[in-house]
């Protein structure tokens, strides 16, 4: 298979922070203004580069949270306490500040509404971010494609976009809280496993497009369980977080 | 599980820098085990440089040494790539 590649420059651009939204105690959504933003596909990311006064540079990748139909660029960044870049982005950055970034980047971990369903989205912690872009795209385009979202977080306070995540025609949302659960919790109470994936569906014979995003260990376990259940490895798209922040 | 690796799509920015185009959705066939997988599904290891490995047998697919003024690139296996003319 070969794919005709669209020309794409990877030049660094300067974006201006227009809004900061505290999503959870650890995570902030950064809304950016970029005059010549070419638009993105749900699931893509950007690279952000910080330069210290002495010239030292640190670069990280962050998933795009906004949907491609919104006409704006928003990233959600989770703070890694001993990280190099995320503490700056989540606690120091202010409205009006400038950020150097390049993108949109990536074509493998992407979904367009034209591809249809079924869609199986599995997010661990802030692994929900690129999946949210897909859900926002799906909603904006009025799609009712069979979509299952399985969301894993430590506690309810760690769940991103909690107010926005609502079931809709064709969209079913399953939640698991692995560390602490509120009274009367009706979701799952354990780490994602094979039995949970089997209950959430859709079954492998329906050939869903599968997107898994989260920490390395999470993605590893989920991807292995999906293959054991009989899902086509080529239909499983994975995006792991690195150990750095 | 404790190994520090990402997915090929996680380092798409650097790959785009090298190829001059987005390549994570294209297929690459491993010269060692014959598995065909999307570049974005390869394993990416970051150290002094960047190494992509076959997701099936871990044979090296590409090695990129990032020097201050240039990237030094070693490509292995079969890559089917169409690059835009400019």
Interface residues (C-beta under 8 A of the other chain):
Chain A: X1 X2 X3 X4 X5 X6 X7 X8 X10 X45 X47 X61 X102 X103 X105 X106 X107 X108 X109 X110 X216 X217 X220 X234 X237 X238 X239 X240 X241 X242 X243
Chain B: X1 X4 X5 X6 X7 X8 X9 X10 X11 X12 X13 X16 X17 X21 X22 X23 X24 X25 X26 X27 X36 X37 X38 X39 X40 X41 X46 X80 X81 X82 X83 X84 X86
